[in-house]
């Protein structure tokens, strides 16, 4: 494959994308996933220098009561809707269609796009075995993987140095929110010419260690219900979703 030169765009949210205020969070109303992918990694092989964070009702509710999380969310350059509850609010307020963008699917499509454009990728997080499986699967997809470190590293300075030396232009971190976003902020401070994305449990899904909801459930926006049936212990989090709906109808969001 011919070498592709990678430049870095200015770290600012795309001005052509409407922003919708949902609670304390401004969320970008991308028309679909493709529009976001082309923003992050255009066909000219430039790279959006900044970070993106997925926004769902749980994050909205948490941001309303947790000032630190609210600041973490605000620090991201792009906040995209990964939650049907957020999407419904945005559609109602904009009066136009807004598509839900699942973070797991976004990352997988971004990796395929990175493979096509030969963009250097570095992955951080998850258990050692899951991180290793993720690396092997990405390499099998012809992704230009320049580094992989699991979530049990003990020397953050060494990790940051490794990322800088690798020449990575996309870094994804799977450590859960807000831990992954806080780490991203610290890495960005030393290596700004890069796109950063917190991906939670995406590596587990990507490698088949965690089963995602069947496609029909996802299409019907019932992924939350599938997760609840699979993990009844999530009932507390789902009650938070009911509270979100109530707050929306009463004008608190």
N, C-alpha and C positions, 0 to 999 in steps of 0.2 A: 504493500500500500504506500502511495506517495505521502510524504510528510506534509501535514497541514499546519500552517502557521496560525497560532491562536493569539488574538488580541483580547483586550478586556474593555467592556463598556463602562460608562459612568454608573456608579451605584445609586440608581434612583428608580423608583417604581415607574412603570410605563405610563406616560401621561394620557395615552389614548384609552386607558381602561378606567371605567367609572369606579369610584370608591363609595362604599355604602357603610354608614355607621351602624354597627350592631352592638348595642350596649356600649362599652368603652372602647371598642375595637373597630378600626376602619378596615374593611375587607374589600379586596379588588374583585370586581365582577367580570372575570374572564368569560368570554363567550363559550369557550370549550377548552379542553386540555391542550389541543394543538396550538392555540394562541399562546398559552403559557409556555409550552415547550419552545416555541420559536422566539419567545422573549428571553428565555434562559440561555438557549444555545442556537442562535440563528444559523442559517445555511452557509453564511460566510465564515463559519467556524470561530467567530468572536464569542466571548463568554461574558455573561452578566456578572459583574463583580458585586456581590452582595449576598443576602440570605433570604430564604423563603420559609414561612411557617404555615402549617395547616391549621385552619380554624374550624372548630366544631362547637356545638352548644356547651359541652363540658368546659372547654377553654374559656368561652364567654362568661359562664357562671363563675369560674375560678378567678378570672381577671377582675370581676366586679367586687370580689372580697379580698383579693390578694394583690397588693400594690406592686410587689416585686415581680409577680408573673405578668401583671399589666405592663410594666416597664420592659420586660423581656420580649413580650409580643410586639410592643411599639417599636422596639429596636430593629425588628426585621424589616427588610426593604420591601418584601412582597408578602402579603397575608392573603391566602387563597381559601376558598370555601370547601372544606372537607367535612361535610355534615349537612344532611338534608334540612335540619332545623334552621341552620344559618342560610342555606340557599332559599328557603321559602320566605324568610324575612326580606332578603335582598330582592327577590322577584317582586314581592308586593310593593316595596318602596321604589323600585326602579320602573316598574310597569313593563318589564321586558324579561326575556328568558335568561337565566343564569344557570350554568351547568355545574353540578357538583364535580369536584376533582379529587378523587381519593388519593391520598398521599402515597400509598403503596403502589398504585398503578402509575402515578406520575413518575416516581423514582425508576420503575422498571422501564418505562418508555424513554426516560431521559438517558438511561444506560444504553439502550439500543441506539439512540441518536448519537450519543458519545462514541459508540463503537464505529458508526458510519463516518463520523467526522474525525476519528482518531484523537479525541480529546482525552488528556491524561486524567485519570480518576483515582481517588484515594478513599478507602472506606475505613471507618472507625466504629467500634462498638460490637455488642452482642457477646455471647459466650465464645471461647476460643474455637470450639468445634463448628459453631454456626458461622463465625467470621471466616474460617478456613473454607467451609463449603460454599459460602457466598463468593469468595475470591475465585475458587475453581470454576464455578458456574459462570461468573462474569468473563473469565478468561476464555471459556468455551464459546462464549458469545462474541469473541473477538474484541472485548473491551480493553482499552489500553490502561490496564490497572498498574499503577506505579507504586502502590503501597496498601497494606492492610494491617490494622492493629486492632485487637479485640478490646472489649470494654473493661478489661481487668488490668490495664497498664498502671504502673506505679510512678512513672516519671513523666509528668506532663510536659516539662521543658524538652525532654528528649523526643516526645511525640511531635511537638510543634516543629522542632528542628528537622525531624524526618519528613514532615509534610512540606516544609519549605524547600528542602533539598531535592524532593522528589519531582518538583516541577508540576505538581497537581494543579488542575484548573477547576475541577469539581471535587468537593469533599462532602461525603454524607456521613452523618453521625447517628448511630442507633443506641441511645442510652436513656430514652424516655424524657418527657418534659417535666420541669424546665432544665434539668441537668444538661441535656444535649445542647440546648440553646445557649446556656451560660458558657459551656466549653467552646462553642462556636464563636462567641464574642471574644473570648481570650485568644483563640487561634487567629481570628480575623485581624486583631490588633497588630499582630506580627506578620501576617501573610494576607494582605487585603485583596490582592489581584486574583480572586478566586470566587466561585459560587459555592455557597454552603447550604446544606439542607439537613434538617433534623428529620429522622425517619422512624423513630420509635421501634416497633417490632417488625419492621418491613423485611429485614434479613431472614427472620424466622419463617415468614410467609413465603418469601422468594425461594428458600431452600426446602420447603415442604415440612419443616418441623412444627409449624402451626398451620392448621387448616383454615382457610378463609371461607366465608359464606359462599354457597353455590351461586352461580351467575344469576339465576332467576331472583334469588333473595336480594342480590345487589341491585339488579335492574329495578326492582320494586321498592328500593330504598329501605329494605328491612334487614340490613346487615346488623344493626343494633339488636334486633330481636333474635337473630340467629346466635349472636355472641352471648346474649342473656340465657338462651336455652342451653348453650354449651357450657356456660359458666354462671350458674345461678348466684354465685357470690357477687356478681356485678350489679345486683338489684339496687344497691345504694346509689350507684352511678346513674342508673336508669331513672331513679326517683328524681335525681337532679335534672334529667331531661324533661320530666313532667313539670318541674318547677320553672324551667326555662319557657316552656309553652305557656304556662299561666302568666308569667311575667310579660311575655310578648303581648298576649291578649289584653293585659291590663295596662299596657303602655310603659312598662318599666324597662323594656329593652328597645 
